[in-house]
Amino acid sequence: MLQNIKDGKETETSPSSTSEKQKTDTTLESSITPLVSAAETLDARQLRNGSRRALLELSIDKAVYRVFIPAMIKMGELYLAARINVSGEHFISSMIEQSLHNCIDQACQAASIKATTSVLCGCFPGDEHKIGLLSVAYGLTRAGYDVTFLGSALPLDSLKLAIQQLQPTSIWLSVTNTKIYKK
């Protein structure tokens, strides 16, 4: 038996639960790898099939947070190491953005009651990277918030107008580049 500490208490973990975790980690990695490989080779069929497989075999939450986001992190690492170019990054980003929008739509449809707390999400002017904020928007929608996602590179004048029109309870802004933030 292995010892785990959970919520401040020691618990025993059987070897079978450890093997289940390893099996889950292997399943997740086998879902991430085809996405990254498809982006490297610009293989649309492999990318679509990998995305569908992740969504069908895992819960939507796991597909979003444990496959799509780690795949994008891996893509960023490959880009920084000059092992993939912008076209591969844009290729997988487009698919993941589409999947996230679909997940948000499904979460809205699954909501049993109309959300009363409004949230506004958008990216800073000049910032095109929206997958992180789309993931947040998905989580907020799943938590029951009425989310309005305004997208990337949102001009501040447009943000101000949207705030006046919608009067959201909270505003979530994303910036991935410190140079943009400091402007």
N, C-alpha and C positions, 0 to 999 in steps of 0.2 A: 504494500500500500504506500502511496505517496501522500505527503502532507501538503495541504493548501491553506492559505490564509484568505478568508473571504469575510468581508464585513467585520473584521477584527477578531474573527473566531477561526480556530484551526479546524479544518475538516479533512477527512480522509478521502482520497481519490483512488478509485480502483483502477487497475491497469486497463480495463475495458473503456473507461471514460477518457483516459489518456489516449488510447488508440482512436477513439471517436474524434477527439480534437485533431489528431494528426490526419485522420481521414478528411475532416472538414477543411483543414489547411491545404491538403492536397487537392481537394475539389475546387477550392477557391483559386489556387494557383493554376489549375488546369483551365479555369475560366478566364484568368487574366492573360496568360501566355498567348492564346490565339488572337486576342484583341490587339496586343502589342505587335505580334508577328504580322497580322493583317495590315496594320498601319505602316510597318516598315516596308512591306511589299506592295502597298496600295491595292490589296485584294478585297474588293467590295463584297464578294460572296462570303469569304471567310469572316469578315467583320460583321456582316448581318447575322450569319449563323452563330457566331460566338456571342453576340449580344442577345439574340433570341434564346440561346441555350442557357445563358446565365439567368435571364428573366424567367424561363420555364422551370429550371431545375432548383433555383433558389427562391427565397422570398424576394419581393421587390426591394425591400430594405437592404437585404444582403447584397443583391445585385448592385444597388446604387453605392452603398458605403464600403463594401468589401471586395467589389470587382471593378466597377467603373472608376471610382476615385483612385484606387491603387494603380489601375492601368494608366491613368493620366499622370500620376506621379512618376511611374516608370518611363512614360513618354518624355516627361520633362528631363529626367536624368539622361535619357538617350540623346535628347536634343543638346543638352549642355555638354555632353561628351562628344558631340559632332558625329553621332552614329545614326542620326535620323535628321531629315530636313523639315522645313516648315510644312511642306505638302503632307507629309505623314501625320504631323501633329494636327493640322487642320482637318484631315480626313477622319481621324478618330474623334476629334472634338465635335465635329458636326453630327456624327452618329450618337455620341453620348448626350449631346444637347437635345437632340430629337427624342431620345429615350427618356431623358429627365422630364421634358415637357409632357410626354405621354404618361409618365408616372404621376406627375402633378395632376393631370386631367383625371386619371383614375382615382387618385386620392380625393379629389373634389367630388367625384361621383359617389364615392363610398361613404362620404360624410353623411351621417344620419340626420344631423340638424344643421341649419344654416349658420355659418360662422358669423359672429357679431363683432369680433375684434379684427380690424383691418391692419394690414401690414403692407408697406411699400418697399420693394427691393429694386436696386439698380446699381450699376457700376459707375465709378468716377469717370469724368470726361477723359477721353484718351485711353481708357482701359477696355480692351476687347475681351479679356478673360472672364467669362461668366459662369463656367461650370461649377466653381466653388459656391457661388451665390445661388445658382440653380439648385444645388444640393441642399442648401439652407432653406430655400423656398419650398422644396419638396418636404423637408422635415417640418417646417412651420405649417404647411397645408395638412400633413398627417396629424399634427397636433391640434388641428381644428381652427386655424387662423384663415381668414380671407386674404389671400396674398395677391397683390398686383405686382407682376414682374415687368419692369420697364426696360430691361436688357442692358447691353454694353454701351460704353462711351456716352453716357447720359449727360447732356449739357446742363449746367447748374440752373440756368433759367427755366429749362423744361422740368427739372426736379422741383423747383419752387412752385411752378404752376400746378404740377401734379399734387403736391402737398396741399395747396389751397383748394383744389377741386375735390380730392378724396378725403382730406383730413384724417390721415391714418393714425392709428394708435401708436405705431412704432415705424421707424424707418431703418432699413438695413442697407448699408452701402458697402461696396466691395472695391478694393484697390489692391492690385498685385505688384505694383511697381512704386517703390518709395519716391522716385523722381516725380511721378504724377501726383502723389499725395502731398509732396512738399510745395507744389505750385499753389 
